[in-house]
Amino acid sequence: EYLSFWAFSTENWSRDKREVDEIFNLIRNSYKIWLEKFQFEGIRFRHIGRRDRLPEDVLEILNNFTEETKNNSLLNFQLCLDYNGRDDIVRAINKIIASNVKVVDEKSFMDYLDTHQIPEPDLIIRTSGEIRTSGIMAYESAYAELYFTNVYFPDFDSIQFKRAILDFAARKRNFGGT
């Protein structure tokens, strides 16, 4: 029901400007195509991540995409753009401080995270041969199952996805119990 893609981390701003621009150009150039597809398929779109550093036109596209698909419910798609889990935690703490909240528990803390509207992930798939999560949903992923593959994302197709799902389905999850 929920599928999140991490397209651009807070650290990716240090990459070559052409590469950064190309990522935002992908959004600019494909927005209308994806909006039409999401509407047809009943997919709800959300942006997860910082909003203060994105180009204004890209932020407007993300806002429009979110608004246009807010009533769709067959699948929830989150695009993590200018996102990092640690940054999200720090921003959540600052929101709590600004709200003058005196007592926080796990549930109320999660209400301040960018991901507050979505459930914690069950499975995190990491492509490209890296054996680390790089901070994706750092707080929310405590009980997520991890799947690592050497396949790079552009080549991670439906067959690769099925392999990850079958691997996940074979695991026994006990969440700290026996």
Disulfide bonds with the S-S distance in Angstrom:
none
